[in-house]
Amino acid sequence: MAAVLDAPPPTATSVTDLRTRFRDGKATLLAHFLEARPSAPAAATLLRALSKHVDETLVALWEHAAMPSGTALLAVGGYGRGELFPQSDVDVLILLPPTATGDALKTSIEAFITACWDIGLEIGSSVRSVSECIAMAKSDVTVQTALLESRYLCGSRRVFNSFRVANTQAMDPKAFLRAKALEMVQRHRKYEDTPYALEPNCKESPGGLRDLQVVIWVARAAGLGKTWAALAAKGLITPFEVKQLNRNEGLLKLIRARLHAIAGRREDRLVFDLQTAVAESFGYHGTHGQRASEVLMKRYYWAAKAVTQLNQILMLNIEERIEGSQDAPMRPINAKFLERGGMLEVASDDLYQRDPHAILETFLVYQQTVGPKGLSARTLRALYNARDLMDAKFRHDPVNRATFMKILKWSGGQTHVFRLMNQTSVLGRYLWVFRRIVGQMQHDLFHVYTVDQHIIMVVRNVRRFFIPEHAHEYPFCSQLASSFDRPWVLYIAALFHDVAKGRGGDHSELGAVEARRFCKDHGVVGEDAALIEFLVEAHLTMSRIAQKEDLSDPDVIEAFAKLVHDERTLTALYLLTVADIRGTSPKVWNAWKGKLLEDLYRLTLRALGGARPNMDAEVEARKLEARQMLNLASFAPGVQHELWNTLDLSYFARHDAADIAWHTRSLIGHVQTPTPVVRARVSPLGEGLQVLVYARDQQDLFARICGYFDGAGFNILDAKVHTTRIGYALDTFQISGSSYETHYRDLILFVENQLTHALAETGPLPEPGRGRISRRVKSFPITPRITLRPDERAQRWLLGVSASDRSGLLFSIARVLARHHINLQLAKITTLGERVEDTFLIDGPALQQNRVQLQIETELLDALAS
């Protein structure tokens, strides 16, 4: 690459020659870069080479356009720094003298800009005088930032020098710092305030290159320097921090440069489609336990985490220097800590070297002291430089273990403390098992956070159940939490529930071993230790039962009651389960899942009272409640008999009283109707619609219903299928996902009319459409799986389906079942982000033949894969 840089540019006599020279030169630079060993120096060389290559091209175009002598060409923005990424825009400023006017000037400028685009330079150009630049900078901090990094290319030196003096004089460091700090907060919020998104933007996300650029901008505006070495000379950063900054900045630049080169476009997001290609360009290869992309992303997350920490330290340091707040009065908290300006301050820079116990004590003091809103730059720096002190001896120290338990057992503040401990790397250094999952990706298609961020999110969710101000979010959880005696038990379970992810094997079992070890080391004994271990090992159980098994089956409830054994364990598992599901992704939790979990909790609690679930008594209670609802709606006594006499016990066991009453009201006078009856209403859960379908039973009825919902753009969340004694299907569906959801009245009429029409058709079932597959599913496909086994009574069959989600999937499954005359009695539809885990209760003569069973399973797998 050096030979390319040092070669003298050939003389170009036309725009065509310049175009050829520019494109060939850029292609050569990129080819050398991609062929070379991936390294930060190689990336730095490329960025400088591309910048120099564009410099030479622009100067030649400037001369070719015969620009007037009083004008100047400046590089601004990232290009002004002399660092140009392969697909970045080239930002330039054409600087005009104060009196520049006339058509000749306008023509020259237009010719120059047109020539730039003609040769393939994607420039962002502005044309201003010095006074216009200063006026724009005062009103727009983005313009002011771009001008701060301006660099002379060619033209009038005099007008450039005039601009540089005016720009420096107009700079207000305090105002600029405030504006850039607010801008950074907004940018971080846009990316959900985390460097750990599964598709991070390596430039804009928290911990990305922009966070380092902001530090240099505010330091440069204040005259403190424009390089890490210059900031170190001013006493703002230590030599160790300079080393860390250079190392992590180098890695981020290398990743971004390779991302641009491989994508062939301006792409700053490490999207799933490109992660593997970028990883392989680094020489990473997948193993049995880890993808190549996971190796790359873990390296990226560690760099982003370090950048986040260093950005926070440096921004606070520069703010103190600009504001002069380093001399603000301090309030002593104890002999080790002070409060200054709302920040927790260490009493001396070498506190942690002298007293390593003070590391964890920092967070306990922060948690227990009213006033501090964060850690000062001095404290953050001291923690950053004390990481090597947190070794095996530190982790086994009884004083540190006692302090950690005090943090867990304190009356509040765990969410902020654990977030802060994770951000400063203290949590992973103290809990070594936690360190292994920092930056660990999860390719299960429903977690949208790395494992460590998910765990912190679950701790936050559990903590919110115990805060009265958040009781409106999940009232039932808050009600249960208010009587749970030791919240810290749940915090520990939350910390360990996924801590063994990525090791291979069952992470629940492995995590339970780690939880047991933690309890032993930290003096947690007896029933509390047993409960923590159980919660970690069984943290997926309640969700699985609620979403996959028939809660109307007394045996299911009895078996789960035996597993949890008592009310305290049941409550703890319920709270952890809700917190866990909520912490996977904003899209995974919905009201229907909430109802299933709450139903399972209440049914199990009743079973724990000592009596085996008595379905006959439960059904009579539901019938009584439904009759009361009908009476309140002014229906005559006994009006329900016409329908209810056609229904068996399983119908009443699977529907609550409100649903039974709604079905009865809807079907009075239609019990033996020759035409389908479709009724819809806003779901009692407050999300989506509940749809009732009543029609003469036929083999393809469920498939036709699924086909309609698929074509209309609805997602089926749940289906309860029942056949009456007189041969009618009485099916209830929970649906969501239509664009009409804000206009429920129109939507209800639309569904009732269109679905009725669809059911009246008698032709063959339509072919399922090719469902759209998301980028994430394409990048991380999961192998479709089918399980088919008899239920415990060997009377019906349980069909389990696991596959990547796509539109039309349920319709494809239903078509296969209809083709083989399989009767569907219950469907549990579980969507976990972009993965489905569905369970169907089915029967039919075909299932008794092994050969036909294999054929059905094969056809289902084909349908899932198509």
Buried (B, 14 or more C-beta within 10 A) or exposed (E): BEEBEEEEEEEBEEBEBBBBBBEEBBEBBBEBBBEBEBEBEBBBBBBBBBBBBBBBBBBBBBEBBEBBEBBBBBBBBBBBBBBBBBBBBBBBBBBBBEEBEEEEBEEBBEBBBEBBEEBEBEBBBBBBBBEBBBBBBEEEBEBBBBBBBBBBBBBBEEBBEBBBEBBEEBBEBEEBBBBBBEBBEEBBEEBBEBBBBBBBBBBBBBBBBBBBBBBBBBBBBBEBBBEBEBBBEBEBBBEEBBEBBBEBBBBBBBBBBBBBBBBEEBBBBBBBBBBBBBBBBBEBEBEEEBBBBBBBBBBBBBBBBBBBBBBBBBBBBBBBBBBEBBEEEBEEBEEBBBBBBEBBBBBEEEBBEEEBBBBBBBBBBBBBBEEBEBBBBBBBBBBBBBBEBBEEEBBEBEEBBEBBBBBBEBEEBBBBBBBBBBBBBBBBBBBEBBBBBBBBBBBBBBBBBBBBBBBBBBBBBBBBBBEEEBBEEBEBBBEBBEEBEBBBBBBBBBBBBBBBBBBEEEBBEBBBBBBBEBBEEBEBEEEBBBBBBBBBBBBBBBBBBBBBBBBBBBBBBBBBBEBBEEBBBBBBBBBBBBBBBBBBBEEBBBBBBBBBBBBBBEBBBBBBEEEEBEBEEBBEEBBEBBBEBBEEEEBEEEBBEBBBEBBEEBBBBBBBBBBBBBBBBBBBEBBEEEEBBBBBBBBBBEBBBBBBBBBBBBBBBBBBBBBBBBBBEBBBBBBBBBBBEEEBBBBBBBBBBBEBBEEBEEBBEBBBEBBBEBBEEEEEBBEBBEBEBBEBBEBBBBEBEBEBEEBEEEEBBBBBBBBBBBBBBBBBBBBBBBBBEBBBBBBBBBBBBBBBBBBBBBBBEBBEEEEBBEBBBEBBBEBBEE
